Amino acid sequence: MTSGPLSDTALTRLAHTRPEPAGTQLLGAAVRARRRLLLKALRLRVDRGRDGPRSAPYTRFDASWALLERAERHHAGAVRAVVDYPATGTWLAAVLAAPEGPAFETLLAHWDTLAVAASLRARCPFDRELVTPGGVLALTGVGRLLTGAERTRVRFVGGRSVRIGPAGAPLPRAFPYALLVASGPPPTRVRGTGPQWSPLRALPGGYAVLDDLDPYRVPPDGAGLSGRRAVGHAADAYPLWAAHWQGARTLLARTDPDRAREITRAVRALVPMDPAGPTGPTGPTAHAGPMDPTAPARPFGATLAAAPGAVLTTPPANPRELAETLVHEVHHGKLAALHALAPLYRPGGQALHRVGWRADERPVSGVYQGAYAHLALTDLWRRAADGDGLPAAWRTLAGERFERYHDEVGDALSILLQSDQLTDSGREFAERMQRHHVSLGSTARGVP
């Protein structure tokens, strides 16, 4: 694998699943560059379609594009936070895949609310009418307001008050709702009052939120999730999620401080999923663990290639389960970003392989993803089993899982290294993974 902007040491640490600041920064930059490339693709598609029989959706898109550019001049970081939010990626994937016509135009209308959310955070004045399906105004990265109107007017002229009401109503009645924009320099926080307003709730520590609000927190057609659904907003669910999140961060910090810091930087949103339903996703955009009924039980977890930074998971039984899910899913995201930079395997292979943690057979892409995520967990479990001052139950369970998965990861790496579907970069990276895997099995105490 050519190192390019990454040093050989950084690549080795990535292959060893160890947190690597230089590698994390490069992968993050690659994700952001791809997000902007997709936005340019959408801009080109809109430009090609504006001469059709219906011009209004394209005119609104132009106005929102201009508003976003103006907001960026006010505060680029505030705009970047909305554009880079995981659910924005899910929406982009959906709108770019939609066929021409009403389906595309319906999805395109969400661009208006993205521009409004970014402008509020940048404290950039505007006065816009938005399509709000079902009477719901969903402000990405901010929260949700139930307006009861299919079209909603949002007005912010500076100061602190954001006035919101049904579009087209007489001005005395046009703004029955108000949000408050925090004073001070942007990026700013937006808050509201009353039963119609539901904010995104920050999880303790770090930058992550519990997102049970955004309409695009999962793909609108459920693609990649085999019927799994996100749960709806529930005000009383937050305390337990927050407690498990804080407990998981504390447990990771005591077990592996570098990995705890990586999780804090990498996870932007925790998306609660319905426990009922199928136990695993299909397709290239999602990953979940494990389907094998004899494997140690863990909650369903998934990542979407279109939405890096979001961890989709069913409610964990305890902080330990959530800690494992976070490590597992963050490493799916890391490998997906690395594969986008330097392809690790070639598309189109028909061979399927059996791995220890799944009941179904997997293509090489799935074997690679699973091997990498489980190597990260094997590293974590070894540190937990050997760690001093950790909870006894965590050490015992970690030791049991290490013994099982160390062998299964070894088998998966053998499959990869015997495959003719890997690229040269993919083979070299897998060889580095294998060297770390071998070291985990031969280290008495402490992991390099």
C-alpha positions as CSV (number, residue, x, y, z in Angstrom):
1,M,0.0,0.0,0.0
2,T,1.5,3.3,-1.0
3,S,1.5,5.6,2.0
4,G,0.8,8.9,0.2
5,P,0.1,11.5,2.8
6,L,0.1,8.7,5.5
7,S,3.4,7.5,7.0
8,D,4.2,3.8,7.1
9,T,3.8,4.0,10.9
10,A,0.3,5.6,10.6
11,L,-0.8,2.9,8.2
12,T,0.5,0.2,10.5
13,R,-1.4,1.7,13.5
14,L,-4.6,1.8,11.4
15,A,-4.1,-1.8,10.4
16,H,-3.6,-2.7,14.1
17,T,-6.9,-0.8,14.7
18,R,-5.1,1.5,17.0
19,P,-6.2,5.2,17.2
20,E,-4.0,7.2,14.9
21,P,-4.4,11.0,14.9
22,A,-2.8,11.5,11.5
23,G,-4.8,8.7,10.0
24,T,-8.0,9.8,11.6
25,Q,-7.5,13.3,10.2
26,L,-6.9,12.1,6.7
27,L,-9.9,9.7,6.7
28,G,-12.0,12.6,8.1
29,A,-10.8,14.9,5.4
30,A,-11.6,12.3,2.7
31,V,-15.2,11.9,4.1
32,R,-15.7,15.6,4.0
33,A,-14.3,15.9,0.5
34,R,-16.7,13.2,-0.7
35,R,-19.6,15.0,0.9
36,R,-18.8,18.1,-1.1
37,L,-18.4,16.0,-4.2
38,L,-21.9,14.7,-3.8
39,L,-23.2,18.2,-3.3
40,K,-21.6,19.2,-6.5
41,A,-23.2,16.2,-8.2
42,L,-26.6,17.3,-6.9
43,R,-26.0,20.8,-8.1
44,L,-25.2,19.5,-11.6
45,R,-28.3,17.3,-11.6
46,V,-30.5,20.3,-10.6
47,D,-28.9,22.5,-13.3
48,R,-29.7,19.8,-15.9
49,G,-33.3,19.4,-14.8
50,R,-34.4,23.0,-14.4
51,D,-35.7,23.3,-18.0
52,G,-38.4,20.7,-17.4
53,P,-42.1,21.3,-17.0
54,R,-41.8,22.0,-13.3
55,S,-39.4,24.7,-12.4
56,A,-40.5,25.7,-8.9
57,P,-38.5,23.0,-7.0
58,Y,-35.3,24.0,-8.8
59,T,-35.9,27.7,-8.1
60,R,-36.3,27.0,-4.4
61,F,-33.1,24.9,-4.6
62,D,-31.2,27.9,-6.1
63,A,-32.5,30.2,-3.4
64,S,-31.4,27.8,-0.6
65,W,-28.0,27.3,-2.3
66,A,-27.5,31.1,-2.2
67,L,-28.7,31.3,1.4
68,L,-26.2,28.6,2.4
69,E,-23.4,30.5,0.6
70,R,-24.3,33.6,2.5
71,A,-24.4,31.7,5.8
72,E,-21.0,30.3,5.0
73,R,-19.6,33.8,4.8
74,H,-21.1,34.5,8.2
75,H,-19.6,31.4,9.8
76,A,-18.2,28.5,7.8
77,G,-17.9,26.2,10.8
78,A,-21.7,26.4,11.5
79,V,-22.5,25.5,7.9
80,R,-19.9,22.7,7.9
81,A,-21.5,21.2,11.0
82,V,-24.9,20.9,9.2
83,V,-23.5,19.8,5.8
84,D,-21.3,17.2,7.5
85,Y,-23.9,15.9,9.9
86,P,-24.5,12.1,9.3
87,A,-28.2,12.4,8.3
88,T,-27.3,14.9,5.6
89,G,-25.3,12.1,3.9
90,T,-28.2,9.7,4.1
91,W,-30.4,12.4,2.5
92,L,-27.8,13.0,-0.2
93,A,-27.6,9.3,-1.1
94,A,-31.4,9.1,-1.3
95,V,-31.9,12.2,-3.5
96,L,-29.1,11.4,-5.9
97,A,-30.6,7.9,-6.3
98,A,-34.2,9.1,-6.9
99,P,-35.6,8.9,-10.4
100,E,-36.5,12.2,-12.1
101,G,-40.0,13.5,-11.3
102,P,-42.0,13.8,-8.1
103,A,-39.8,11.4,-6.1
104,F,-36.7,13.5,-6.8
105,E,-38.5,16.8,-6.2
106,T,-40.0,15.7,-2.9
107,L,-36.6,14.7,-1.6
108,L,-35.0,17.9,-3.0
109,A,-37.2,20.1,-0.8
110,H,-35.2,19.0,2.2
111,W,-32.4,21.1,0.9
112,D,-34.4,24.2,2.0
113,T,-34.5,23.0,5.7
114,L,-30.8,22.2,5.6
115,A,-30.1,25.8,4.5
116,V,-32.3,27.2,7.2
117,A,-30.7,25.1,9.9
118,A,-27.2,26.1,8.9
119,S,-28.3,29.8,8.6
120,L,-29.7,29.7,12.2
121,R,-26.5,28.3,13.5
122,A,-24.5,30.9,11.6
123,R,-26.8,33.7,12.8
124,C,-27.5,34.7,9.2
125,P,-30.8,36.5,8.6
126,F,-33.4,35.1,6.2
127,D,-37.1,34.8,5.5
128,R,-38.1,31.6,3.8
129,E,-41.2,29.4,3.1
130,L,-40.5,25.7,3.4
131,V,-42.3,22.5,2.5
132,T,-43.0,20.7,5.8
133,P,-44.5,17.3,5.1
134,G,-46.9,16.2,7.7
135,G,-46.6,19.5,9.4
136,V,-43.1,18.7,10.7
137,L,-40.2,21.2,10.4
138,A,-37.1,19.1,10.9
139,L,-34.0,21.2,11.4
140,T,-30.9,19.1,10.8
141,G,-28.6,19.0,13.8
142,V,-31.0,21.2,15.8
143,G,-34.4,19.7,16.5
144,R,-38.0,19.3,15.3
145,L,-41.0,21.6,15.4
146,L,-44.6,20.4,14.9
147,T,-46.1,23.3,12.9
148,G,-49.3,21.5,11.7
149,A,-48.9,23.1,8.3
150,E,-47.7,21.5,5.0
151,R,-45.9,24.8,4.2
152,T,-44.1,26.8,6.9
153,R,-42.6,30.3,7.0
154,V,-39.4,30.8,9.0
155,R,-38.1,34.3,9.6
156,F,-34.9,35.3,11.4
157,V,-33.9,39.0,11.1
158,G,-31.2,39.0,13.7
159,G,-31.4,39.3,17.5
160,R,-32.6,36.1,19.3
161,S,-36.1,35.4,18.0
162,V,-36.9,33.0,15.2
163,R,-40.5,33.4,14.1
164,I,-42.3,30.4,12.6
165,G,-45.8,29.8,11.4
166,P,-48.0,28.5,8.5
167,A,-47.0,30.0,5.2
168,G,-49.6,32.3,3.6
169,A,-51.4,33.2,6.8
170,P,-52.1,36.8,7.6
171,L,-49.1,38.4,9.3
172,P,-50.8,38.9,12.7
173,R,-51.3,35.2,12.9
174,A,-48.2,34.1,10.9
175,F,-45.9,33.4,13.7
176,P,-47.5,31.4,16.5
177,Y,-44.1,29.7,17.3
178,A,-40.8,31.2,18.2
179,L,-37.3,29.6,18.7
180,L,-34.5,31.4,20.5
181,V,-31.1,31.8,19.0
182,A,-28.4,32.0,21.7
183,S,-26.5,35.3,21.9
184,G,-22.8,35.4,21.2
185,P,-20.7,34.4,18.3
186,P,-21.7,31.5,16.0
187,P,-21.9,28.6,15.7
188,T,-24.9,29.2,17.9
189,R,-27.4,27.0,19.7
190,V,-31.1,27.1,19.0
191,R,-33.7,26.3,21.6
192,G,-37.5,26.3,21.8
193,T,-40.3,26.0,24.3
194,G,-43.7,24.3,24.3
195,P,-44.9,20.8,23.5
196,Q,-44.5,21.2,19.7
197,W,-40.7,21.6,20.0
198,S,-38.3,18.7,20.5
199,P,-34.5,19.4,20.5
200,L,-31.8,17.1,19.6
201,R,-30.3,16.1,23.0
202,A,-26.6,16.2,23.6
203,L,-25.0,13.1,25.2
204,P,-22.7,13.8,28.1
205,G,-19.2,14.6,27.1
206,G,-17.9,14.9,23.5
207,Y,-19.9,16.1,20.6
208,A,-22.5,13.3,20.1
209,V,-26.3,13.7,20.2
210,L,-29.1,11.2,20.6
211,D,-30.9,11.5,17.3
212,D,-34.4,10.1,17.3
213,L,-35.7,13.0,15.3
214,D,-34.1,13.6,11.9
215,P,-36.3,12.1,9.1
216,Y,-33.1,11.0,7.4
217,R,-31.3,9.4,10.3
218,V,-32.0,6.1,8.5
219,P,-32.6,5.7,4.7
220,P,-36.1,6.6,3.8
221,D,-36.6,3.3,2.1
222,G,-34.8,1.3,4.8
223,A,-32.1,0.3,2.3
224,G,-29.3,-1.7,3.9
225,L,-31.2,-2.4,7.1
226,S,-33.5,-5.3,6.1
227,G,-36.6,-3.8,7.6
228,R,-35.0,-2.5,10.7
229,R,-36.6,0.8,11.8
230,A,-35.5,3.7,13.8
231,V,-37.6,4.3,17.0
232,G,-39.6,7.4,17.3
233,H,-38.8,10.3,19.6
234,A,-39.5,9.5,23.3
235,A,-38.6,12.1,25.9
236,D,-38.3,9.5,28.7
237,A,-35.8,7.4,26.8
238,Y,-33.0,9.9,27.1
239,P,-31.8,9.3,30.7
240,L,-31.1,5.6,30.1
241,W,-29.3,6.3,26.8
242,A,-27.2,9.0,28.4
243,A,-26.3,6.8,31.4
244,H,-25.2,4.0,29.1
245,W,-23.3,6.4,26.9
246,Q,-21.5,7.9,29.9
247,G,-20.8,4.5,31.4
248,A,-19.5,3.2,28.1
249,R,-17.1,6.2,27.7
250,T,-15.9,5.7,31.3
251,L,-15.3,2.0,30.8
252,L,-13.4,2.6,27.5
253,A,-11.3,5.4,29.2
254,R,-10.3,3.0,32.0
255,T,-9.6,0.2,29.5
256,D,-8.0,2.0,26.6
257,P,-7.8,5.8,26.9
258,D,-6.7,6.3,23.3
259,R,-9.6,4.4,22.0
260,A,-12.0,6.3,24.2
261,R,-10.7,9.6,22.8
262,E,-11.2,8.2,19.3
263,I,-14.8,7.2,20.0
264,T,-15.4,10.7,21.3
265,R,-14.0,12.3,18.2
266,A,-15.6,9.9,15.7
267,V,-19.3,9.6,16.9
268,R,-21.6,12.5,16.0
269,A,-24.9,10.8,16.5
270,L,-26.3,7.8,18.3
271,V,-29.5,6.6,16.5
272,P,-31.8,4.3,18.5
273,M,-33.2,1.4,16.5
274,D,-36.3,-0.7,17.2
275,P,-35.3,-4.0,18.9
276,A,-38.0,-5.9,17.0
277,G,-37.2,-7.0,13.4
278,P,-34.5,-8.9,11.4
279,T,-31.1,-9.3,13.0
280,G,-28.9,-8.1,10.3
281,P,-28.6,-5.8,7.3
282,T,-27.9,-6.6,3.6
283,G,-26.1,-4.7,0.9
284,P,-22.8,-2.8,1.0
285,T,-23.9,0.2,3.0
286,A,-24.5,-1.4,6.4
287,H,-22.8,-3.8,8.8
288,A,-24.1,-5.4,11.9
289,G,-23.0,-7.8,14.5
290,P,-23.5,-10.9,15.0
291,M,-26.1,-13.1,13.4
292,D,-24.8,-16.4,14.6
293,P,-27.2,-17.5,17.3
294,T,-24.3,-19.3,19.1
295,A,-22.2,-16.1,19.2
296,P,-22.1,-13.9,22.3
297,A,-25.2,-11.7,22.2
298,R,-24.7,-8.0,21.4
299,P,-27.3,-5.5,20.4
300,F,-27.9,-4.8,16.8
301,G,-25.5,-2.2,15.5
302,A,-25.0,-0.7,12.1
303,T,-23.1,1.9,10.2
304,L,-24.1,3.5,6.9
305,A,-21.5,4.3,4.3
306,A,-23.4,7.4,3.4
307,A,-23.6,8.6,7.0
308,P,-20.2,8.3,8.7
309,G,-20.3,9.5,12.3
310,A,-23.6,7.9,13.1
311,V,-23.9,4.6,15.1
312,L,-27.3,2.9,14.7
313,T,-28.0,0.6,17.6
314,T,-30.8,-1.1,19.5
315,P,-30.9,-0.3,23.3
316,P,-28.0,-1.9,25.0
317,A,-28.5,-3.9,28.2
318,N,-25.6,-2.1,29.9
319,P,-22.6,0.3,29.2
320,R,-20.4,-2.7,28.4
321,E,-22.6,-3.6,25.4
322,L,-22.7,-0.1,24.2
323,A,-18.9,0.2,24.5
324,E,-18.4,-2.9,22.3
325,T,-21.0,-1.6,19.7
326,L,-19.2,1.8,19.5
327,V,-15.8,0.3,18.9
328,H,-17.3,-2.2,16.4
329,E,-19.1,0.4,14.3
330,V,-16.4,3.1,14.4
331,H,-14.1,0.6,12.8
332,H,-16.5,-0.2,10.0
333,G,-16.5,3.6,9.3
334,K,-12.7,3.8,9.4
335,L,-12.3,0.9,7.0
336,A,-15.0,2.2,4.6
337,A,-13.1,5.6,4.5
338,L,-9.8,3.9,3.9
339,H,-11.3,1.7,1.1
340,A,-12.6,4.9,-0.5
341,L,-9.1,6.4,-0.5
342,A,-7.2,3.2,-1.6
343,P,-9.5,0.3,-2.6
344,L,-8.8,-2.8,-0.6
345,Y,-10.8,-5.3,-2.7
346,R,-12.2,-5.4,-6.2
347,P,-15.9,-5.2,-6.8
348,G,-17.9,-8.0,-8.4
349,G,-16.5,-11.1,-6.8
350,Q,-19.0,-13.9,-6.5
351,A,-17.2,-16.1,-3.9
352,L,-18.9,-16.4,-0.5
353,H,-17.2,-17.4,2.7
354,R,-18.3,-18.5,6.1
355,V,-17.0,-16.5,9.1
356,G,-17.4,-17.4,12.8
357,W,-19.5,-14.5,13.8
358,R,-22.2,-14.8,11.1
359,A,-24.7,-17.4,10.3
360,D,-24.8,-16.5,6.6
361,E,-21.9,-16.6,4.1
362,R,-20.2,-13.4,3.3
363,P,-18.6,-11.8,0.2
364,V,-14.9,-10.7,0.5
365,S,-16.1,-7.2,1.3
366,G,-18.0,-8.5,4.3
367,V,-15.2,-10.7,5.4
368,Y,-12.8,-7.7,5.3
369,Q,-15.2,-5.4,7.2
370,G,-16.0,-8.1,9.8
371,A,-12.3,-9.0,10.3
372,Y,-11.3,-5.4,10.9
373,A,-14.1,-4.6,13.3
374,H,-13.6,-7.8,15.3
375,L,-9.8,-7.3,15.3
376,A,-10.5,-4.0,17.0
377,L,-12.8,-5.7,19.6
378,T,-10.2,-8.5,20.1
379,D,-7.6,-5.8,20.9
380,L,-10.0,-4.1,23.3
381,W,-11.0,-7.4,25.0
382,R,-7.3,-8.3,25.5
383,R,-6.7,-5.0,27.2
384,A,-9.8,-5.4,29.3
385,A,-8.9,-9.0,30.3
386,D,-5.4,-8.0,31.3
387,G,-6.3,-4.6,32.8
388,D,-5.9,-3.8,36.4
389,G,-8.6,-2.0,38.4
390,L,-11.4,-2.8,35.9
391,P,-14.7,-4.2,36.9
392,A,-14.5,-8.0,37.4
393,A,-17.5,-8.8,35.2
394,W,-16.0,-6.7,32.4
395,R,-12.6,-8.5,32.7
396,T,-14.3,-12.0,32.8
397,L,-16.5,-11.4,29.8
398,A,-13.7,-9.8,27.9
399,G,-11.5,-12.8,28.4
400,E,-14.2,-15.2,27.2
401,R,-14.8,-13.1,24.1
402,F,-11.1,-12.7,23.4
403,E,-10.7,-16.5,23.3
404,R,-13.5,-17.0,20.8
405,Y,-12.9,-14.1,18.5
406,H,-9.2,-14.3,18.4
407,D,-9.5,-17.7,16.6
408,E,-12.4,-16.5,14.3
409,V,-10.5,-13.3,13.3
410,G,-7.5,-15.5,12.4
411,D,-9.7,-17.7,10.2
412,A,-11.1,-14.6,8.4
413,L,-7.7,-13.1,7.8
414,S,-6.6,-16.4,6.2
415,I,-9.6,-16.2,3.9
416,L,-8.6,-12.7,2.9
417,L,-5.0,-13.5,2.3
418,Q,-5.9,-16.5,0.1
419,S,-8.4,-14.4,-2.0
420,D,-7.5,-13.2,-5.4
421,Q,-10.1,-10.4,-5.0
422,L,-7.8,-8.2,-2.9
423,T,-5.9,-5.3,-4.4
424,D,-2.2,-4.9,-3.7
425,S,-3.1,-2.3,-1.1
426,G,-5.8,-4.6,0.4
427,R,-3.4,-7.5,0.7
428,E,-0.7,-5.4,2.4
429,F,-3.2,-3.9,4.8
430,A,-4.5,-7.4,5.7
431,E,-0.9,-8.6,6.2
432,R,-0.4,-5.8,8.7
433,M,-3.7,-6.8,10.4
434,Q,-2.5,-10.3,10.6
435,R,0.8,-9.3,12.3
436,H,-1.2,-7.5,15.0
437,H,-3.6,-10.4,15.4
438,V,-0.6,-12.8,16.0
439,S,0.8,-10.4,18.6
440,L,-2.4,-10.4,20.5
441,G,-2.3,-14.1,21.0
442,S,1.3,-14.2,22.1
443,T,1.4,-11.2,24.5
444,A,1.1,-12.3,28.1
445,R,0.2,-8.9,29.6
446,G,-0.1,-5.6,27.9
447,V,-0.7,-5.1,24.2
448,P,1.7,-3.3,21.9
